[in-house]
Amino acid sequence: MGKTIVVALGGNAILQNGQRGTRAEQYANLEQACRHLLPLIDDGHRIVLTHGNGPQVGNLLIQQVEAADYAPMMPMDICVGMTQGQIGTLLVQALTNHLRAEGLQRDVVTLVSHFLVDPADADFKTLSKPVGPFLDERLKQRYEALPGHVIRQIGKDPQRPFRRVVASPRPLRLMEKRALRALSEAGVIVVTAGGGGIPVMIQSDGAMRSIEAVIDKDLAAEKIAESIAADILLILTDVEAVALHYGTPQQRTLREVTLTEARTYFAEGHFASGSMSPKVLACIQFLEYGGETAIIAGLSSAERAIRGEAGTRFVKR
């Protein structure tokens, strides 16, 4: 019997370095990414897909600012929802076309999703997540005059060192949990929580309200895995495995890591903030929740990673 697998696609599955992000470029990349997922589907596994949206939401934010004189600007949370639909429809088309070519009968749908966050989350004060393009001094002054925009010096380029920063709260609960579980159990391949999903809060009167923030997509993927009681969390990225002392002469690739070892390595600060750190944290949380296995691997190694032949496997023992 097949496993239930949550697959988190990294940004390299959607946009390659040097590309502008046209529809044709993104579709071609996603078509290739879906090709690597076909063996998992053919083996009878139930698949839920999630993905990043950094470049896409960054471009959309530029469009919002530049067209503000002609159409009302949409806030960050709405832009996240828009890019969920944008990337979701490309994934649905690419994967559906591959499935039909292989004679596999599976429905593929996109579920625009929302995650509950805590209004007291510390990141609403620290604003740790840079978004959008790098700005020069002139654009910095222009952007910081816009409502809700906080601009900080982030980059090393003296000409364009500034970026907008927003909060990145921890996801607590997927609001569409029951719907997602029903779809997955029915054998539907679901694309959901793109870009980490839309962060929402529950107001004192019980009403749900979205808020301008960005949720880390790997931490969101872990919560999705919890929501459907997944067996495996598979995080596909642009490196083939996790390493200690990355980028140094002492670099050491990790192939199998116990939960205890992972906690130790994470506490010792081996993993870069904003890149490998949230991926490893997601793997730790998934095992703590009760998941069977978490894997970090390269996109092209998805099938081999599930068989235990590639990537880094996180296990309880």
N, C-alpha and C positions, 0 to 999 in steps of 0.2 A: 504493500500500500504506500502511496506517495506521501511525502511530507508537506506540511504547510510552511512555506518559505516567504519571508518578507525580504525583498530585494531593494536596497537603497542604491540608486545610480548616482555616481559622482558627476561633477560638472563636465568632465571630459567626454561623457556619453552624449552630451548635447551640443557643446561648443568646443572647438579645438583652438589652441593658441594661434593668434594671427587672423582668425576669422572675424568677420563683421557681425555675424549673427543673422544672416538672411534666412528666409523660410527654407530655401533649398539646402543651405548648409546644415541647418539644424535637423531637417528631415533625413538627410543622408547620414548624419552621425547617429541618429536614433535608429535608423534602419539597420546599421551595422551593430549597434548595441543589442537590438532585439534578436539579431541572428545568433548572438552568444547565449541568449536565454531560451531559444527553441529546444535544445536538448533537455533542459529541466522540465519544460512543459510536456515534451514527448515522453518523458519518463513517468508522467502521471502526477507530478508535484502540483500542489495548489499554490499559485503565485499571487502575491500582492506587491505592486511596484510603487516606489516613491522616488523622488528626484529633487535635485537642487534647482534653483532659479536665479542665482546671483546675477549673471550678465543680463538675463532677460528683464528682471525687475529693475536693474540699473538703467537699461535703455528706456524702459517705460517711464521711469522717473524723469529722465531727461525730456522725453516727449511731453510729459505733463507740465514741466516748467516752461519749456519753449513755446507751448501752445496755450499758455494761460490767458493770453489776451483774446483768444478765440473760443475757448471752451473751458469750463470749470475744471480745476485740478482735482484729481482723485487722491485720497490719502493713501499711505503706505499699505494699510490692510486691504483696501480695495485692489491695489496694484498686485498684491500677492494673490488675491483671488483671480484676477485677470490672467496672470501668468500660469496659474494652475490649469486654467482652461486652454491657454495657448500651447503649453508643452503637452498637456494631456491629450489634446486632439491629434497632435503629431504622433505621439506614442500609440494611440489607439489605431491610427491609420497604418503605421509601420508594422506593428505587431499583428494586426488583423490580416494584412496582406501576406506576411510571412506564413501565418497559420494556414491560410487558404492554399498557398502554394505547396505546403507540405501535407495537405489533406487532413489537417487537425481542426476539429470542430469545437471551438471554445469562444465564448463571448468575451469581449474586452470593453470595459467601461471606465470612464473617468468620474470620480466622486470628489467634488470640491468639498474640502473638509475644514473644520474648525477645531482648535485645541483650547481647552480651558487653561488659563494661566492665573497666577496669584497676583493680585494688585499690589501686594506688599513685597513682591520679588525685588531683591536688591538691585537688579540690573536696570530697573526703571529709574534709579538714581545715577548709576555709573555710566549707562549708555555705552556698552562695550562693542557694539556691532557696526563697523563701517559699511555704508551702502552707497551705491551710485558711483559716478565718475570722480576722478581726482580733479581738483579745481585750482585755478590760479587766484591771485589776490582779488582781481576784479569780480570773478564769478563767486568767490567766497562771500564778498560783500552783498552780492545780489541774492545768493541762496539763503544766507542767514537772515535776510530781511523777510523771508517767507514764513508764514505761520507754521509753528511746529518744527522748524529746521534748526538743528544744532550742528555747527561746523567746527571741526577740530583739525589740527595739524597731525597727519597720520604718516604720510609718505616721506621718502628721502629726497625726492626730486625738488630742488629749491624753486623751480618754476611752477610746479603744480603739487604742492604738498598737502592740500586740504581735502577733506571728505566729510560728508554728512555722517553722523552717528545716530543710532537708534538703540532702543533697549532690545535685549535678547533674553527674555524670560524662559525659565524651564517649562516645558509642556507637562501638564498634570493629567489630563484626560481627553481622549478623542470624543467629541460630541456626537459623532456619527457611528459610534461603536457598534450598536445593534445592526444598523444597516450594512456596515462593512462586513460584519461576521456572517450575516445572512447571505450576502453575495458570495463571499469566499466559500462558504459551506455548500453553496449551489454550484460550485465549479467555475464561477466567473472570475476572470483575471481582472483585478481592479487596480487602476492607477489613482493614487490618492496622496494627500498631504504634500503636494508639491511645494518646494521651498519651505517646508516645515509646517505648512498649513496656516490658516488665519487665526491669530491669537484673539481670544475673546474673554470677557469677564462677565460674571453674573452680578447684576446690580441688586440693590436692597429690595426692589420690588419683584425680583425674580427674572427680570428681562435680560436677555443676552445682548451684549454690545461688543463689537470688535474694537480693537485698539491698535494704534500705529506701533508696531514692533515686528521683529523678525525672530522666528524660532529656529534653532539649529535643526537641520533636516535629519541628521543622524540620531539625535535624541528623540525627534518625532518618530522616526522609523522604529525605534525601540518601543515607544508607546503603542504604535500600531501593532507590533508583534505581541505585546501584552493583550491588546484588545481582541485579537483573534486566536489567542493561545497558540501562537506559531511554534513550530518545532525548531526552526533555524532562522537566525537573523544573518543575512548575507549583505555585507557592505562592499560594494564594488567601487574602486577608486583608480587613481593613476599610478599607483605603486603596486608591486606584486605581493608585498608582505609588510608586516610591521617590523621595525628594527629598533634596537637600543643604540644609543649614541649615534643617531642618524647623521650622516654627512661628515663623520670624523673617521680617522684611521681605525678607531676601535668599534666601528659599526658592526653589529651582530644581528642577523636576521632571526626572527622568532617564528617557529613553525607550529608549536603547540604550547599553549600557555594555560596554566590552571587559574582558577578564579583567585586564589590566594596570591599567586605570582603577579597576576594582572593588577590587583589592588596595590601591591608593593611597588611595582614599576610606575604606576600612575602617581602614587604619593611621592615618589622620588623625582617626579617632574621630567620623565624621559620623553614625553610626547608634546609636540609643539601646540600651543594654544591656537585655536581657530582652524587647525588642520587635522592632525592625527589624534589630538587629545579628546575631542568630543566623540570620535569614532570608538576609541578604546573605552571611554566612559559608557557609551551605549552598549557595548559588549558586556561590560561588567554588570550594568543594571539588568540586562536581559537574563544573564545567568542567575543573578540574585532573585529575580522574579520567579524563576523556575524553568527558563528556556533550556532546551537540550544542548545547543551548540550555537556559537556566534563566530562568524568568519569575516576577516578583512582580506580582500584579494583584488587583483587586477581584473578589469572588465573582461578581457579576453579569456580569463581563466575560470569563469563562472562554473562550468561543468566540472572541471578538474577539482575546483575548490570544494564542491559538494561531495566529491568522492574522496576527499582527504589528500589529494595529490598536489595542491597548490595553496598559496595564501597562508595566513596565520589563523589557526583554530583556537578558540577560547572554550575551555571545558571546565566543568565543576571540580573534578577530582584533582 
